[in-house]
Amino acid sequence: MKGVKGVKGVLITGASGGIGRALCAGFLSAGWRVVATDAPERTAPEGTVSVPCCLASYVADERVRNAFRERVVEALAGTPLVAIVNNAAVQHCGATTEVVPSEWAATLAVNVSAPFLLVQSFLGLLEASRGSVVQITSIHATQTKPGFVAYATSKAALAGLTRALAVDLGGRVRVNAIAPAAISTPMLEAGFEGRPESRAELDRFHPAGRIGQPDEVARAAVWLASEDSGFLTGATLAVDGALGVRLHDPV
């Protein structure tokens, strides 16, 4: 199948998770051709072109990176690659004394190194389309809590990578990030099963009065990838219901 004139292509990582599926749906609704990647054992969202890949292997092996690039180009079928959305992440929770080296390495590999190497690999295609990169960071990049040392460090690094890439690439490719707070994914909701009071408290912690929805992150990503945000680069958009600016000192 050849690319349809005027259609833009996007590569979305972590496509099978709660936010990933919303991202795919959002870009599909906006008329993009979506190349979705996630671990081989996970099912890609309907309507996307699936190119499975283990990102830990992608980081570790140049041959995997080269083969993945070829498969993505084939999946694009002549459609220009206009955006990459680096959404995939692993979250190993544990205190400083509990995190083991393999968990630390895996977190940094998937959450930081993979986004950089993907941009590096597809840079020529993004430059040709005057495209952009959207990184899904987290409120943990700037504010965190005990037990999230590996994850928070990786998200802070991803936010720093966003700024550094924007400066290094200049006007060739725009690079921005989205930093969500709590988002109502199936995984999050499952974690509160049987604890409705705790779930309601999480809503109250956000000044907006509720946590976010996956499609709200997706709409922000589609906008950041579009020409409507053409002067925005090196920025991080907080999709957090004002949680990031709320002090929790005693009133």
C-alpha positions in Angstrom: 0.0 0.0 0.0 1.3 3.4 -0.9 1.0 6.5 1.3 -2.1 8.6 0.7 -1.3 12.2 -0.3 -1.6 14.6 2.6 -1.6 11.8 5.3 1.0 12.1 8.0 2.7 9.2 9.7 3.4 8.8 13.5 5.3 6.2 15.4 3.9 5.6 18.9 5.7 3.5 21.5 4.0 1.8 24.4 1.0 1.7 22.2 -0.9 -1.1 24.0 -1.1 0.6 27.4 -3.9 2.9 28.7 -2.4 6.1 27.5 -0.8 4.4 24.5 -4.2 3.2 23.2 -5.6 6.7 23.7 -2.7 8.2 21.8 -3.3 5.8 18.9 -7.0 6.6 18.8 -6.4 10.3 18.9 -3.9 10.3 16.0 -6.2 8.0 14.0 -9.1 10.3 14.6 -7.0 13.2 13.3 -6.3 11.3 10.1 -2.7 10.1 10.8 -1.3 6.8 9.8 -0.3 5.2 13.1 2.6 2.8 13.4 2.2 1.3 16.8 5.0 -0.5 18.7 5.0 -2.4 22.0 6.3 -5.6 23.4 5.7 -8.6 21.0 3.3 -10.3 23.5 1.0 -7.2 23.6 -1.9 -6.6 21.2 -1.7 -3.4 19.1 -4.7 -1.1 19.0 -7.2 -1.6 16.2 -6.6 0.5 13.1 -2.8 0.8 13.6 0.0 -0.8 11.8 1.8 -3.0 14.4 5.6 -3.2 14.5 6.3 -5.0 17.7 9.7 -4.4 19.4 11.2 -5.0 22.9 12.8 -1.6 23.6 15.3 -3.1 26.0 16.6 -5.2 23.1 16.4 -2.2 20.8 18.7 -0.3 23.1 21.2 -3.1 23.6 21.6 -4.3 20.0 22.3 -2.3 16.9 21.0 -5.1 14.7 17.6 -4.8 16.4 17.6 -1.1 15.9 18.4 -1.4 12.2 15.8 -4.1 11.6 13.2 -2.1 13.5 13.9 1.0 11.4 13.4 -1.0 8.2 10.1 -2.5 9.4 8.8 0.9 10.4 9.7 2.4 7.0 7.9 -0.5 5.4 4.9 0.0 7.7 4.7 3.7 6.7 4.2 2.6 3.1 5.4 5.9 1.6 3.6 8.1 4.2 6.1 10.7 5.6 7.1 10.2 9.2 6.0 13.5 10.8 6.1 12.6 14.5 7.4 10.2 17.0 5.6 9.9 20.4 7.9 8.3 23.0 5.3 7.0 25.4 6.7 3.6 26.5 8.0 3.3 30.0 8.7 0.8 32.7 8.1 1.6 36.4 10.1 -0.3 39.0 9.0 0.9 42.4 11.3 0.6 45.4 13.2 2.6 47.9 16.9 3.4 47.4 18.0 0.4 49.4 15.7 -1.9 47.4 16.3 -1.0 43.8 18.6 -3.6 42.2 21.0 -2.8 39.3 18.9 -4.7 36.7 15.8 -2.7 37.5 17.8 0.6 37.4 19.3 -0.3 34.1 16.0 -1.4 32.5 14.3 1.8 33.7 16.9 4.0 32.1 17.1 1.9 29.0 13.4 2.0 28.1 12.5 5.4 29.6 15.6 7.4 28.4 17.9 5.6 26.1 15.2 4.3 23.8 13.7 7.7 23.1 17.1 9.1 22.3 18.0 6.3 20.0 14.7 6.4 18.2 15.1 10.1 17.5 18.7 9.4 16.3 17.6 6.6 14.0 14.6 8.4 12.4 16.1 11.9 12.4 16.5 12.0 8.6 12.9 11.2 8.1 11.7 13.7 10.7 13.9 16.4 9.2 12.6 15.7 5.7 9.0 16.3 6.9 9.9 19.2 9.3 8.4 16.9 12.0 8.4 16.7 15.7 8.9 14.5 18.7 6.5 14.3 21.7 7.9 12.8 24.9 5.5 11.5 27.6 7.3 12.4 30.8 5.5 12.6 34.2 4.9 14.9 37.1 7.5 12.7 38.7 10.1 14.5 36.6 9.8 17.4 39.0 7.9 16.2 42.1 7.9 12.7 43.4 7.4 10.5 46.5 9.2 7.7 48.3 9.7 4.5 46.4 9.9 6.1 43.0 13.6 6.9 42.8 14.3 5.0 39.6 11.2 6.1 37.7 11.4 9.7 38.8 15.1 9.9 37.8 14.3 8.5 34.4 11.4 10.9 33.8 13.6 13.9 34.9 16.2 12.7 32.4 13.6 12.5 29.7 12.5 16.0 30.4 16.1 17.1 30.2 16.6 15.2 27.0 13.6 17.1 25.5 15.2 20.4 26.2 18.6 19.3 25.0 17.3 17.9 21.7 15.2 21.0 21.0 18.4 23.1 21.3 20.6 20.7 19.5 18.2 20.2 16.6 17.1 23.8 16.4 14.5 24.4 13.7 15.1 21.1 12.0 12.8 19.0 14.3 10.6 20.3 17.2 10.8 18.4 20.5 8.3 18.8 23.3 7.0 16.9 26.2 3.8 16.2 28.1 4.0 15.7 31.9 0.8 14.1 33.2 -0.2 13.6 36.8 -2.6 10.8 37.7 -4.4 9.5 34.6 -7.4 7.1 34.7 -5.9 4.1 33.0 -7.0 0.5 33.6 -3.8 -0.1 35.6 -4.3 2.8 37.9 -8.0 2.0 38.5 -7.1 -1.6 39.2 -4.7 -0.4 41.9 -7.6 1.2 43.8 -10.0 -1.7 43.5 -11.8 -2.1 46.8 -10.5 1.2 48.1 -13.1 3.8 46.9 -12.1 6.3 49.7 -8.5 6.3 48.6 -9.6 6.7 45.0 -11.8 9.7 45.9 -8.9 11.2 47.9 -6.7 11.0 44.8 -9.3 13.1 42.9 -9.4 15.7 45.7 -5.6 16.0 45.7 -5.8 17.5 42.2 -7.0 21.1 42.3 -9.1 20.4 39.2 -11.2 18.1 41.4 -10.4 14.9 39.5 -7.6 13.0 37.8 -7.0 13.1 34.1 -8.4 10.9 31.3 -6.1 9.2 28.7 -7.8 11.0 25.8 -6.8 14.4 27.4 -3.2 13.4 27.1 -3.8 12.2 23.5 -5.4 15.5 22.4 -2.4 17.4 23.8 0.0 15.1 21.9 -1.9 15.5 18.6 -1.7 19.3 19.0 2.0 19.3 19.9 2.7 17.2 16.8 0.6 19.5 14.5 1.5 22.7 12.7 -0.7 24.6 15.2 2.1 24.4 17.7 4.7 25.3 15.2 6.6 27.8 17.4 6.7 25.5 20.4 9.8 23.5 21.0 11.8 22.5 24.1 8.6 22.9 26.2 6.9 20.6 28.7 3.1 20.8 28.9 1.8 19.9 32.3 -1.4 17.9 31.9 -1.9 17.6 35.6 -5.0 19.3 36.9 -2.7 21.9 38.6 -1.3 19.2 41.0 2.2 20.4 40.1 1.5 23.8 41.5 -0.4 22.9 44.6 1.3 22.9 48.0 0.0 20.3 50.5 1.1 22.1 53.6 -1.5 22.2 56.4 -4.1 24.9 55.8 
